[in-house]
Amino acid sequence: MNFHALGSIVSRHKKKLILIAIVAALSLAYPRAEIEFVTISPDDSYRLEHWWPGLLPALYYRHIRDMESPGFVRLYNNHDNTYFGESPVIDFFGGRKTYWPIDDDRTVSIDGEFEFKNVPPTK
């Protein structure tokens, strides 16, 4: 192997290699999604967990998709922890209001940005 040629390649791509090393180190330090906070429905039936997507996905959504505060939610039955589903990554910039099911309406809505439809009753 020609080490002189390898040294030449490294010196030409030094900035890219440093950037790759920084991103790799950060992704190891912050590897996955983290829960930010939990919202409970007024009747204590449903639990909505608000998640941060993790460092690399957050960078992607902030810089490529122009999202100020990317995140996603997971919906559960608050009594027996039945998992109902997960939203795609949406922008929570400025806050999002949660609309809980009322009477026969079985929809949980995140400010109209995403809806969990036909959510089973919990009682």
C-alpha positions in Angstrom: 0.0 0.0 0.0 1.3 3.4 -0.9 1.1 5.5 2.3 2.1 8.7 0.5 -1.0 8.4 -1.7 -3.2 7.7 1.4 -1.7 10.8 3.1 -2.5 12.9 0.0 -6.1 11.7 0.0 -6.5 12.5 3.7 -5.0 16.0 3.3 -7.4 16.7 0.4 -10.5 15.6 2.3 -9.5 16.7 5.8 -12.5 18.9 6.4 -14.9 16.2 5.3 -13.2 13.6 7.4 -13.3 15.8 10.4 -17.0 16.5 9.9 -17.7 12.7 9.5 -15.7 12.1 12.7 -17.7 14.7 14.6 -21.0 13.4 13.4 -20.1 9.9 14.2 -19.0 10.9 17.8 -22.2 12.8 18.3 -24.3 10.0 17.0 -22.6 7.7 19.5 -23.2 10.2 22.3 -26.9 10.8 21.4 -27.8 7.6 19.5 -31.6 7.4 19.7 -34.9 9.0 20.4 -35.6 10.3 23.9 -38.9 11.0 25.6 -39.4 14.7 26.3 -42.7 14.7 28.2 -46.0 13.0 28.7 -49.6 14.2 28.3 -52.5 12.4 30.0 -56.1 12.8 28.6 -58.6 14.7 30.9 -60.4 11.4 31.7 -57.1 9.7 32.5 -57.7 7.1 29.8 -55.0 7.9 27.2 -51.3 8.7 27.5 -49.5 10.6 24.7 -45.7 10.5 24.9 -43.8 13.3 23.1 -40.4 12.2 21.8 -37.3 13.9 20.4 -36.1 11.9 17.4 -32.4 11.8 18.3 -29.5 13.9 17.1 -29.0 12.8 13.5 -32.7 12.6 12.6 -33.2 16.0 14.3 -30.4 17.5 12.3 -32.0 16.1 9.1 -35.4 17.5 9.9 -34.1 20.9 11.0 -31.8 21.5 8.1 -33.3 19.5 5.2 -37.0 19.7 6.0 -37.0 23.1 7.7 -38.6 22.0 11.0 -37.8 24.1 14.0 -38.7 21.5 16.7 -39.0 18.0 15.2 -40.6 15.3 17.2 -43.1 12.5 17.2 -45.8 11.1 19.6 -46.8 7.7 20.8 -50.3 6.9 22.0 -51.1 4.4 24.8 -54.0 3.2 26.9 -53.1 4.8 30.2 -54.4 1.9 32.3 -52.9 -1.2 30.7 -50.2 0.4 28.5 -51.7 -0.9 25.2 -49.8 0.7 22.4 -52.1 2.4 19.8 -49.5 3.8 17.4 -46.9 6.4 16.5 -47.0 9.6 14.5 -44.5 10.5 11.8 -42.0 13.2 12.7 -43.8 16.6 12.8 -42.8 20.1 13.7 -43.8 21.0 17.3 -42.5 24.6 17.0 -44.8 27.0 18.8 -46.4 24.1 20.6 -49.2 21.8 19.4 -52.5 21.4 21.1 -53.8 17.9 21.7 -57.5 17.1 21.0 -58.8 14.1 23.0 -61.7 11.9 22.1 -65.1 13.3 23.1 -68.2 11.0 23.5 -68.3 8.8 20.4 -65.5 10.5 18.5 -62.6 8.1 18.7 -59.9 10.5 17.3 -56.9 11.9 19.0 -55.6 14.8 17.1 -52.3 16.7 17.4 -53.4 20.2 16.3 -54.7 18.8 13.0 -51.1 17.9 12.0 -51.7 14.2 12.7 -54.7 12.1 13.9 -55.0 8.7 15.5 -58.3 7.6 14.2 -60.7 4.9 15.6 -58.8 4.7 18.9 -60.4 2.0 21.0 -62.3 3.0 24.1 -60.4 2.3 27.3 -63.3 1.7 29.7 
